[in-house]
Amino acid sequence: MYGCQQVLLHPHKGTLAVLEFICSEVNKLTNCGIYYARQLYFKTQRFIGKYTLDKELKSNWHFKALRANVAQQALHKIYDSFKGYQALIKKWWAGELDNKPRLPNYRKKGGLEVAVYPVASVKCLGNKIRLGLGRQVKAWFGLDHITIPLPSNLDFKKIKEIRILPRNNCFYAEFVYLINPTKAVVNYSNALGIDPGLNNWLTCVSTTGKSFVIDGKKVKSQNQWYNKKIASLKKGKNQDYWDSALALITEKRNRQMRDNINKAARFIINWCLKNDVGVIVFGWNKRNKDSINIGHKNNQELVMIPTARLKDRIEQLAIQHGLKFIETEESYTSKASFLDQDFLPKFGEKPNQWKPSGKRGKKGDGLGRGQYQTGEGAKINSDCNGAANILRKVSSQLKLSLVKVRRAVLSLPKRYDLTNLSCVIS
């Protein structure tokens, strides 16, 4: 299992020019490789082999401008992309995919692409990493290497590769390292059901009789600020207009989202380890944002919330710490009443006569938004009701006992604010 850690680089002017040159040449070489692979497929209906591009493009000017192993890594990524397309197109012809996949397309002209350095081609010099440069770079820039900082929490012997990431006028060093998964001492008959949302980013209910909510208003606020700034800077300009100011605020927003994701995911894992919970059940409908139409404002809020990335981060950390992660479809979990044990149909399989026992409150009605009224008139938190139903979706499969999930658990979940979440985690 592999993990990755990013470090923001602060290069001086000379090093910055070298980084821009390297990533620019990788981008150009990638386009050359994609052109060759596409033409080969169009003319012969054959896909490239893993080392075909290495042989065909070794005399290419952009190949020679880079270290050989960096150029080869860029070309091997093209092979992986076409290999993925080959597998997907077979599934599409077999009727297993709804949409026909497309051939890998060219990268933006004049852009920057990730440069990958295998660990065999770098050296560790104390707390620095030495990255060698090609002869062409040495001839032009007068440098045969550059150095980047090694994070103090990483063991160089476990690093497998180093990536130079160009992003919004910034450069990051991403360290890919080996992780040895640990075996958690937890009860795998206990599970945590997670219902993702907006104001309540994650609503969680466990079979141990506890519930809590990770507040999502901070994420919404940060996205609203970003959207307002983007609209202001683009006013009167073309839709594809871009400048350094837009890049700066976009990078700020992306860092905020990464911080929110890491804090929330780490909190979920720590909570499970502390409360003897061995299984995480995440409610998720695939492609749930495609062609969504819930109003312009709600569309913008939902699409901008990086819940899919949060789900993937929770899964990654769960595997790393020996917890089981299960993703289940969440259709009708918000409508059905958990306390009344309503039947939970799968998506597209709802019986014509199906009707929930309770109802979910709306803004302006007597019940109120965020509340759910059961068939017997009991009022509970609507998102907790959904999270409990997510557990019920897999209860028979995992042999979960839900006897501790009662009205009190679903009525008063503990609320955690992302602003102070790191204090709670520690």
N, C-alpha and C positions, 0 to 999 in steps of 0.2 A: 504494500500500500504506500502511496506517495502523498506528500503534502507539499504546500508551497508557501513561501513567505516573500512579500514584496518590500523593497526598501527604496524610498525616494532618493534619487541621486541629485547631487548639487555640483555638477561639473563646472570647471572654469571654462572660459571661452574656447580655448584650444581643444579641450576634451569634448565639449559640446559639439563642435564642428565635426569631430571624428565620429561621434555617435550618430549624428544626423547622416553622415556619408554612408556609414555601414548599413543603417536601417533603410536608407534610400536604395542602396545597391541590392539589398535583399528583396526589396519590393520589385525592382526592375527584373531581377533574376526570376522571381516567382512568376511574373507575367510572361516571361520567355518560356518557362517550363509549362505553364498552363496552355499557352498557344500550341506548343508541340504536342501536348497530351490531347488537346481538343481536336487538332487536325488529324492526328493518328486515329482517333475514334471516328471522326466523320468520314474518313477515306477508306478505312479498313474494318471498322467496327470492333477494333481490338483496344484493350486497355494497356496502359504502360506498365512495365515491370518495375520492381522496386529500384533497380540500379540503371534502368534505361536512360533516365535523364542525366545521371552522373556521367555516362559515357558520351551522350550526344552533346551536352552543353559544357564539357570541361574546357573547351577552347573559347567559350563565350566570354566577352570582355567583362561582363558583370560577375561571372564566376571567378575570373582571375583577380578581380579587385578585392575579393574577400579571402579570408583563410579558407582552405579547402574544406575543413570539417564544418564550418559555418554554412558554406554554400551547399554542401551535401545535405545538411539538416533541412535547409529551406526546400530543396528538391524532394526530399523524402516526405515532407508534409503534403506536397502535391500528390504524390503516390497514395498517401493515406486518404486524401479527399476523394480521389477517383475510385479507390477501393470501396469507400463508403457509398459512393453513388452507385457502384455496381451492385452492391448488396441491396440497396433501396429499390433500384429499378426492377430487380428480380421479384421483390415483394410486391411492387406495384403491378407487375404483369400477372402475379398470382392472385391479385385482388385483395391483398392484405393491407394496402394503403389507400386512403381516399384521394390524395392529391399526387399527381405525377411529380417525382423529383426532377430537379434540373441539374445539368452538368455544372461543375465548379466554374465560376465566372472569373473574369479578370479583376485585379485589384485596381483601386483608383490611381490614375496616372499622376505621378509626382508625389505620391503618398509615402508613408514609412511603414515598414513591416517588422515584425519581431525577429531579432537575431538570436539564434540559439547556440550556446557554447557547451559542448559535452564536457564533463568534468575532466576527462583525460587530457583536454587541451588547455587547462588552466592550472595555475599554481597558487598555493596558499603561502602568503608572506606575513606571518603573524596574524594581525587582525585585518589584513587586506587580501583581496583576490586579484591576481595578475591575469589579464586577458590579452593574449597575443594578437597582433594585427598582421594583415597581409603585407607582402613586399610593396605592393602598389601604394598602400596607405603610408608606409614608412617613407617611400620616395616623395610623396606629395606633402605629407604633414610633418615629416621628420620625427615620427614616433613609431616605435616597434611594439608598444604595449600601453595599456591604460590600467588603472587600478580602481577597484570599487570596494566599499567597506563590507566586511563579513559580519553578519549579525552575531552578537555575543551569545545568543541562545542556540546557535546552530553548531553542530559538529561537522567540520569540513569532510570527514571521512564518509558521512552519510549523504552528502550532496551528490546528485546524479547529473544535473545540468543547470546552467545558469542562462536565463533569458533576459535580453535587453528589451524592455517594453516601451515603445513611444506612445504617449497618450496625452492629448490636449496640451501640446507644447512642453510636456514634462517627460522625463525618462525615469523608468523604474528598473531596478535589478530584481528579478524574480528567481528565487532559489528553490529548485525542486529537490526534495530530499526524501529519504526512505523513512517510513514510520512503521514501527513494530506495534501492531494492535495489542491492546491489553484485554485481559479477561476480567470483566467487572463482577464483583460479588454482589449480585442483586437477585431479586425474585422475578423470574420470567413469567410467572402467573399474574403479575401486576402490570397494568398497562396505563398509558397516558394517551387520551384522545385529544387531538388538536384540530380546532376549527378556525381557519384563517379568515380575516376580514379586513375592515378599514380602520374605523375608530378603535375597535378591539382587534389589534393586529393578529394576536394569537389568543384564542380562548381555549383553556386546557381543563379537562376533567379526568381524574384518575380513578381507577378501581379501588384505590385505598381510601376513598371518601374525602378527597381534597380537590379544590378547584381554584384556578387563578387566571388572571388576564394580563397580557402584556399590552400596554396602551400603545396605540398607533398614531396618536395625534401629533407627536413630534415628527414622525415621518411625513405625514400629510402637510404639516406646516413648512417643513424644509422644501418639499416639492412645490408647494404654492409659491414660496419665495422665488424658487428657480424659474417657474413658469412666468411670473410677473417680470422678472429681469430679462428673460429671453424675449418676451413680447415687446418690452420697452426698447431693447437694443436692435430688434429686427423691424421696428416700426418704419414703414415706408421703403423697406428694402425687399429684395427677392427672397423667396422662401429658402433657397439654398445658400443665402449669405452667411459667411463665417469670418470671424476675426479673432484676435488674441483675447479680447474681453469676453467673448462668448466661450472661448476655450477655457478661460480662467474660472468662470462661474460654473461651467459644466464639470470641470475637474473637482471643484469644491463640493458640488452636489454628489458626485460619484464617491468621493471619500466619505462623506457623511453617511451615504447608504451602506457602504462597506462596514463602517463602524457600527451602525445599527444592526446589521445582519450578524456580525460576529458577536456582539454583546447578547443579542436575543438567543442565538443558537447556543452559545456557551451557557447561558442561564438555564435553558431547557435541559441540557445534558447534566449540569451540576444538580439541578433539582431532582432529576431521576435518580442519580447516584445517591443523593442524600436521603431520598424517600423510598429507597428499595424498589424502584420501578425498573423493570428490565425490557419493556416493550414500548415503543413509540408508534402510535397509529395516526397518520397524517391524512386528513380528508382533502382530496384534491380531484378536481375534474380536469382532465387533460384538455389543453387548448381552450380553457374557460374564458380567455380574453379575446378570442377570435370573433370578429364581427359583432362585438358586444354593443348593445344600444340601451343604455340606462340613463340617457341624458348627457349633454355635453360635459357638464361639470363632473358628474359621477364617472363618466367614461375616463376623463383625464386623471382623476384621482386613482381609480382602480388600476389603470394601465401603468401608471408611474410607480406604483408600489411594488418593490422587488420581492414579492412573496415567493416566487419560484426559486430565486437564488437563495432565499432563507431556507426553504425546504431542502434544497440540495446541500446546504451547509450543515443543517441538522443531521441529515443522513450521513454525511461524511464523518462528522464527529461521533455519531452513534456507533458506526462501524469501528472507528478508531478506539472507542472505549468499551467495546464488547457488548453494546446494546443492540437489540433487534429493532429495525426500522421497517414499518409497513405502510405503504401508500394505498389508500382505498378511495373509490369514488364516493362522493358525498351527496348524491342526488336524493332529494326529498328529506334530508336530515333536518333542515330548518323548518319544514312544514309539519312533519309527523311529531306526535307527542311521545316523549320518552316515558313519562310516568304512566301514560295510558297504554304503553306497549303497542303503538300503532304499527301496522305492517310497513316495512321499508322496501319499496320496489327499487329495482335497478333502473338506470337511465334508459328510457325508451321502452320499458316493460311495465309501465303503470297500468293496472286494470282500469277499465272504463268506469267502474263503480267506486274506485278508491277515493276516500275522503278522510282527511285528518280529524282526529277527535277534538283537538284544540285549535287555537288561532294565534298568529303572531301579530303583535301590536304595531300600529303605524302612527306616524306623527299626526296629531290632531284628533285621533279617536279616543274613546274613553280608556282604553288599555294603556296606551303610550308606547312610544318607540323603545325598543330594546327589551320589551317584556313579552312573555309567552303565557297564555292562559290555557290550562289543560281542560279536558272534558269535564272535570269535576269543579272547575272554577279556581283552581290553585294558580297563583302567579309565580313564575320563575324567570330567570334570565334567559332570553331567547338564544343567545350564542352558547350558553352552557347546555341548553337543550340540544342544540346542534352537535356540540362536541360529544355529549353522551350518546347520541344516536350514531355518531361515527364509531364509537366503541361497540355499539350494538351490531353494526354492520359486519364486524369480524369476530364477535363474541363466540359464536358456535365453532368457527374455524380454529380459534386460538384457545378455546375452552376457558373463557374469562368469566369470572363471577362478578356480577354487577349489583350485588345486594347492598353494598355500601354507598352506591350512588343514589341518594335520596333527595327529597325536596330541599332540605337545608343546604346540601352541597351545591344544588343548581340555582339557588336563590342569591347567595352572598359570596361570589368569588372574590378572592383577594386580588387587588389591582397593583401592578408594578409599572412604574414610569421608566421609560428608556433613559431619561436624564440621569436617574440615580441607580440604574440597573447594575453598573459596575461595582457600586458599594455593596449591593445586596449579594452579588456573586462572590466577592471576596470575604 
